[in-house]
Amino acid sequence: MEGPDFVSALIVANLAFVLWLLSTALLIWGERRVVAKMQTRVGPNRLGPMGIVQTLADGIKLFFKEDLTPKIADRAVFIAAPVISATTALVMFAVIPFGGTVELFGREVTLQVWDPEIGLLWVFAMSSLGVYGIVLAGWASGSKYPLLGGVRSSAQMVSYELGMALAFAAVFVWNGTLQVSEIVEAQSGTLAELGPITIPAWNVLPQVFAFAIFFLTAVAETQRPPFDLPEGEGEIVGGFHTEYSGAKFAMFYLGEFMNMFTFSAVMVTLFFGGPGGPLFGPDWLQAILPTLYFMAKTAGFLFIFIWLRGTLPRFRYDRLMDLGWKVLLPFGLVWVMLTGVIVVGQDELQALGMGQLLTLFGVVGVVALVLLILPSLRREQAEEEPAVPASQRVQRVEARELVGATPSRRPAEPPDDVGGDDPDDRER
């Protein structure tokens, strides 16, 4: 590699690392602030403007905290597990284009660390390797609760990686390439024009069902609520990281937020045009606008991740498995086959508009997915709350009111001139 090429690649890699690290720190702060607002709390507000330096203070505290290792733990694996989790989240971001083209040393350089021909497979491989850190952490801790968390994590990852692979396959079949830069380039055109409104050729429109599958699997892969079964504070204490403290726990903590940012960036890249967007203004503005578009789109998905945490309860384990194996997997297979049929018959279907046709099928598929999930939730609620006769319900309500009544809520005693001393009158 020549000197300027090496220097420009090094600069791009450092820019990507700084962007990734700063975004992760801001995400931790942003989640605490947003969840606090949702729960009518203040949140961090002391260190820095609106408490923005609180994340740095917490990181310093964790890295200088006493680091404990259980006596019965496998020390080497116990230390390697958090490193694996953080490293896989970092290297997955290498194939994501986070900006447009800039000029460095007289050459045009794309803001993307690495652009292999197997870009989608790289993302899938790194997300699959990330589970090793969690499973090894649960096994090496020498405790039953971390082991249960590791087993849960492995089962969850296997279940939802199949759905994610099918979402990747649908995008690959539709765009005809695994290279991430070419997938972004394929979304740079226009799908349709409705008068003054221009609809971009983003994959989310013709591949709306693949996007729905990928979003659900991404939430499960990052083990965020409502899919945070490997942690399960109310069931298995803290799950796989119960025995971790200090810097090693901080690496697991950072790895979770790193994965949130990385998977949000992957969703933006595959379905929302990546850093694509309208360019205007002087050259320096056109150089930074793609990065601003990329960050704005990614921030939208990060907010949805936080929103889900603040509003949804944790899934029951059997419901988690049913969703992965009985819903996402068969629907994903059908969608990939349907996409293949439309792509193969594109000459015959060109007059109908392939994108519009696939978008219609996708909307119907999403509606069918929702209608399939809702009845199962209602049946589960009915099983958890068995039918009670009306007379028993009335008796339970009256008993609750008597037990929970306070002096301020009890009815006032009747005046002396009402009812008199007649016991029959008092009973009435």
C-alpha positions in Angstrom: 0.0 0.0 0.0 1.4 3.4 -0.9 2.0 6.1 1.6 -1.0 8.4 0.9 -3.3 5.4 0.7 -2.2 4.0 4.0 -2.5 7.5 5.7 -6.0 8.1 4.2 -7.1 4.6 5.3 -5.7 5.2 8.8 -7.6 8.5 9.0 -10.9 7.0 7.9 -10.4 4.2 10.5 -9.8 6.6 13.3 -12.8 8.8 12.2 -15.0 5.7 12.3 -13.7 4.7 15.7 -14.2 8.2 17.1 -17.7 8.4 15.7 -18.6 5.0 17.0 -17.1 5.7 20.5 -18.7 9.2 20.9 -22.0 7.9 19.6 -22.0 5.1 22.2 -21.2 7.5 25.0 -24.0 9.9 23.9 -26.3 6.9 23.6 -25.8 5.9 27.2 -26.5 9.5 28.3 -29.4 9.8 26.0 -31.1 6.6 27.2 -30.9 7.7 30.8 -32.4 11.1 30.0 -35.2 9.7 27.7 -36.2 6.9 30.1 -36.2 9.4 33.0 -38.6 11.7 31.0 -40.8 8.7 30.3 -40.9 7.8 34.0 -41.4 11.5 35.2 -37.9 11.6 36.7 -35.1 14.1 36.3 -32.2 11.9 35.2 -28.6 12.9 35.1 -28.3 16.7 35.4 -25.3 17.5 37.5 -22.1 17.0 35.6 -21.9 19.2 32.5 -24.9 20.7 30.6 -27.9 18.4 31.2 -25.6 15.9 32.8 -23.8 15.0 29.6 -20.5 14.3 31.4 -22.2 11.8 33.7 -21.4 8.9 31.3 -17.7 9.8 31.5 -17.8 9.9 35.3 -19.5 6.5 35.4 -17.0 5.0 33.0 -14.1 6.3 35.1 -15.7 4.9 38.3 -16.2 1.5 36.8 -12.7 1.2 35.3 -11.1 2.1 38.7 -13.4 0.0 40.7 -12.1 -3.2 42.4 -12.1 -6.0 40.0 -13.2 -9.3 41.5 -12.8 -12.8 40.1 -14.6 -15.8 41.7 -12.2 -18.6 43.0 -14.0 -21.3 41.0 -14.1 -19.3 37.8 -12.0 -20.2 34.7 -9.8 -17.2 34.9 -8.6 -17.0 31.3 -12.1 -17.5 29.8 -13.6 -15.2 32.4 -11.3 -12.4 31.3 -11.6 -13.1 27.5 -15.4 -13.1 27.4 -16.0 -9.3 27.8 -13.2 -8.6 25.3 -15.0 -10.8 22.7 -18.3 -9.0 23.2 -16.8 -5.6 22.8 -14.5 -6.5 19.9 -17.1 -8.1 17.8 -19.4 -5.0 18.1 -16.5 -2.8 17.1 -15.3 -4.7 14.0 -18.8 -5.2 12.7 -19.0 -1.4 12.1 -16.0 -1.6 9.8 -18.1 -2.3 6.7 -20.7 0.4 7.3 -20.3 3.5 5.1 -20.9 6.5 7.5 -20.5 9.3 5.0 -19.9 10.3 1.4 -16.8 11.0 -0.6 -14.2 13.5 0.6 -10.8 14.5 -0.8 -7.7 13.5 1.1 -4.2 14.0 -0.3 -5.6 14.8 -3.7 -7.6 11.6 -3.9 -11.3 10.9 -3.3 -11.8 8.7 -0.3 -15.1 7.1 0.8 -15.8 7.3 4.5 -15.9 3.5 4.9 -13.2 1.5 6.7 -13.5 -1.6 4.6 -15.7 -2.5 1.6 -15.4 -6.3 0.9 -17.5 -8.1 -1.6 -19.0 -10.2 1.3 -20.0 -7.2 3.4 -23.4 -8.6 4.5 -21.8 -11.9 5.4 -19.2 -10.0 7.5 -22.0 -8.3 9.5 -23.8 -11.7 10.0 -20.6 -13.5 11.0 -19.6 -10.8 13.6 -23.1 -10.8 15.1 -22.9 -14.6 15.4 -19.5 -14.4 17.1 -20.8 -11.9 19.7 -22.8 -14.6 21.4 -19.6 -16.5 22.3 -18.7 -13.7 24.8 -22.0 -14.1 26.6 -22.0 -17.9 26.6 -18.4 -18.1 27.7 -19.0 -15.5 30.5 -21.9 -17.6 31.8 -19.9 -20.8 31.7 -16.6 -19.5 33.1 -18.2 -17.8 36.1 -18.8 -21.0 37.9 -22.3 -20.0 39.1 -25.7 -21.3 38.3 -27.3 -17.9 37.5 -24.7 -16.8 34.9 -24.9 -20.3 33.4 -28.6 -20.0 33.0 -28.1 -16.6 31.3 -25.6 -18.0 28.9 -27.9 -20.9 28.0 -30.7 -18.5 27.4 -28.5 -16.3 25.3 -27.3 -19.2 23.1 -30.9 -20.4 22.5 -32.1 -16.9 21.8 -29.3 -16.1 19.3 -29.8 -19.3 17.4 -33.5 -18.7 17.1 -33.3 -15.1 15.9 -30.1 -15.4 13.8 -32.1 -17.5 11.3 -34.7 -14.7 10.9 -31.9 -12.2 10.5 -30.2 -14.4 7.8 -33.4 -14.5 5.9 -33.8 -10.7 6.0 -30.2 -10.4 4.7 -31.0 -13.0 2.0 -34.1 -10.9 0.9 -31.9 -7.8 0.5 -29.2 -9.7 -1.3 -31.7 -11.2 -3.8 -33.4 -7.8 -4.3 -30.2 -5.8 -4.9 -28.1 -8.7 -6.4 -25.0 -8.1 -4.3 -23.5 -8.6 -0.9 -21.2 -5.6 -1.1 -22.5 -2.9 1.3 -21.4 0.1 -0.9 -23.3 -1.3 -3.9 -26.4 -1.9 -1.7 -26.3 1.8 -0.7 -25.7 2.8 -4.3 -28.8 0.8 -5.5 -30.9 2.9 -3.1 -29.8 6.3 -4.5 -32.4 6.5 -7.2 -36.1 7.3 -7.2 -38.8 4.7 -6.8 -41.7 6.9 -7.8 -42.8 10.5 -8.2 -46.2 11.6 -6.9 -46.4 15.2 -8.2 -44.0 17.3 -6.1 -43.2 14.4 -3.8 -40.3 12.2 -4.7 -40.2 8.7 -3.1 -36.6 7.5 -2.8 -35.7 4.0 -3.8 -34.9 2.8 -0.3 -35.2 -0.9 0.3 -37.6 -0.3 3.2 -40.4 0.2 0.7 -40.1 -3.0 -1.5 -38.6 -4.9 1.4 -40.8 -3.7 4.2 -41.5 -7.2 5.5 -37.7 -8.0 5.5 -37.2 -4.8 7.4 -39.8 -5.8 10.0 -38.1 -9.2 10.5 -34.7 -7.6 10.7 -35.8 -5.0 13.3 -37.3 -7.7 15.6 -34.2 -9.9 15.3 -31.9 -6.9 15.9 -33.7 -6.1 19.1 -33.3 -9.8 20.1 -29.6 -10.0 19.0 -28.8 -6.9 21.1 -30.7 -8.5 24.0 -32.6 -5.3 24.7 -36.0 -5.2 26.3 -38.4 -6.9 25.7 -35.9 -9.6 24.7 -33.5 -9.2 27.6 -34.0 -12.8 28.8 -30.2 -13.5 29.3 -30.1 -10.8 32.0 -33.5 -11.3 33.6 -32.9 -9.4 36.9 -36.2 -10.6 38.4 -35.5 -14.3 37.5 -31.7 -15.0 37.4 -30.3 -12.0 39.3 -28.2 -10.5 36.5 -27.8 -13.3 34.1 -24.5 -13.9 32.4 -22.7 -10.9 34.0 -23.7 -11.6 37.6 -20.2 -12.3 38.8 -18.6 -9.5 36.9 -17.5 -6.1 38.3 -15.2 -3.2 37.6 -13.7 -2.9 34.1 -14.9 -6.3 32.8 -18.5 -5.4 33.7 -18.0 -2.0 32.0 -16.9 -3.8 28.8 -20.2 -5.8 28.8 -22.1 -2.7 29.5 -20.4 -0.8 26.6 -20.8 -3.9 24.3 -24.6 -3.8 24.7 -24.7 -0.1 23.7 -22.2 -0.6 20.9 -24.4 -3.3 19.4 -27.4 -1.0 19.6 -25.5 1.7 17.6 -24.1 -0.9 15.2 -27.3 -2.6 14.4 -29.1 0.7 14.0 -26.4 1.7 11.5 -26.9 -1.6 9.7 -30.7 -1.0 9.4 -30.0 2.5 8.0 -27.5 1.0 5.5 -29.7 -1.8 4.3 -33.1 -0.3 4.2 -32.9 3.5 4.4 -30.2 4.5 1.9 -27.3 4.7 4.3 -25.8 8.2 4.2 -27.7 9.1 1.1 -29.8 12.3 0.9 -30.2 15.5 -1.0 -27.0 17.6 -1.3 -26.9 21.3 -1.5 -24.8 24.3 -0.6 -21.0 24.8 -0.8 -18.5 21.9 -1.2 -17.7 21.7 2.5 -21.4 21.3 3.4 -21.9 18.7 0.7 -18.9 16.8 2.2 -20.5 16.6 5.7 -24.2 16.3 4.8 -24.0 12.5 4.1 -22.6 11.9 7.6 -25.3 14.1 9.1 -28.0 12.2 7.3 -26.4 8.9 8.5 -26.3 10.1 12.1 -29.9 11.4 12.0 -31.3 8.2 10.6 -29.3 6.1 13.1 -30.5 8.3 16.0 -34.1 7.6 15.0 -33.6 3.9 15.5 -31.7 4.4 18.7 -34.7 6.3 20.1 -36.9 3.4 19.1 -34.6 1.0 21.1 -34.9 3.3 24.1 -38.7 3.7 23.6 -39.1 -0.1 23.7 -37.2 -0.4 26.9 -39.3 2.3 28.6 -42.7 0.9 27.5 -42.6 -2.9 27.0 -42.3 -5.7 29.7 -39.9 -8.6 29.3 -41.2 -11.4 27.1 -42.0 -14.8 28.6 -39.4 -17.4 27.5 -41.8 -19.7 25.6 -43.3 -16.7 23.8 -39.8 -15.6 22.8 -39.0 -19.0 21.3 -42.4 -19.2 19.6 -41.9 -15.8 17.9 -38.6 -16.8 16.5 -39.4 -20.3 15.3 -43.1 -20.3 14.6 -43.5 -16.8 13.2 -40.3 -15.1 11.9 -38.8 -18.2 10.4 -41.7 -19.4 8.2 -42.7 -15.8 7.2 -39.0 -15.1 6.3 -38.8 -18.1 4.1 -42.0 -17.2 2.3 -40.8 -13.7 1.8 -37.4 -14.7 0.4 -39.1 -17.0 -2.1 -41.6 -14.3 -3.1 -38.7 -11.8 -3.6 -36.9 -14.4 -5.8 -40.0 -15.0 -7.9 -40.4 -11.3 -8.6 -36.7 -10.7 -9.4 -36.6 -13.7 -11.7 -39.8 -12.7 -13.5 -38.9 -9.0 -13.6 -39.2 -8.7 -17.4 -42.8 -9.9 -17.3 -43.6 -7.9 -14.1 -41.9 -4.7 -15.3 -45.2 -3.2 -16.5 -46.7 -3.7 -13.1 -43.8 -2.2 -11.2 -41.8 -4.6 -9.2 -41.1 -2.2 -6.3 -44.8 -1.3 -5.9 -45.9 -4.9 -6.1 -43.4 -6.1 -3.5 -44.3 -3.2 -1.3 -47.9 -4.2 -1.4 -47.0 -7.8 -0.6 -44.8 -6.5 2.3 -47.6 -4.4 3.8 -50.0 -7.4 3.6 -47.3 -9.5 5.3 -46.7 -7.1 8.1 -50.5 -6.9 8.8 -50.7 -10.7 8.8 -47.7 -10.8 11.2 -49.5 -8.4 13.6 -52.8 -10.3 13.3 -51.0 -13.5 14.0 -49.2 -12.3 17.1 -52.1 -10.4 18.8 -54.5 -13.5 19.2 -51.7 -15.5 20.8 -51.1 -12.7 23.3 -54.8 -12.6 24.1 -55.0 -16.3 24.6 -52.0 -16.2 26.9 -53.6 -13.5 29.0 -56.8 -15.6 29.1 -54.8 -18.5 30.3 -53.0 -16.4 33.0 -56.3 -15.0 34.2 -58.8 -17.9 34.5 -62.4 -17.1 34.4 -64.0 -16.4 37.8 -67.8 -16.5 38.4 -69.5 -13.1 38.8 -70.5 -13.8 42.5 -66.9 -14.6 43.4 -65.6 -11.4 41.6 -68.1 -9.3 43.6 -67.0 -10.9 46.9 -63.3 -10.4 46.0 -63.9 -6.7 45.2 -65.8 -6.2 48.5 -63.0 -8.0 50.4 -60.3 -5.8 48.7 -62.2 -2.7 49.5 -62.6 -3.7 53.2 -59.0 -4.6 53.6 -57.6 -1.6 51.7 -60.0 0.9 53.2 -58.5 3.8 55.2 -60.3 6.0 57.8 -60.4 8.8 55.3 -62.3 6.6 52.8 -64.8 5.0 55.2 -68.3 6.4 55.0 -69.2 8.8 57.7 -71.4 7.6 60.5 -75.0 8.7 60.2 -76.2 11.5 62.4 -78.0 10.7 65.7 -81.3 11.8 64.3 -81.1 9.3 61.4 -82.0 5.8 62.1 -82.5 6.4 65.8 -81.8 3.5 68.2 -83.8 1.0 66.3 -81.5 -1.9 65.2 -83.7 -2.5 62.2 -83.2 1.1 61.0 -79.4 0.8 61.4 -79.4 -2.4 59.3 -81.4 -0.7 56.6 
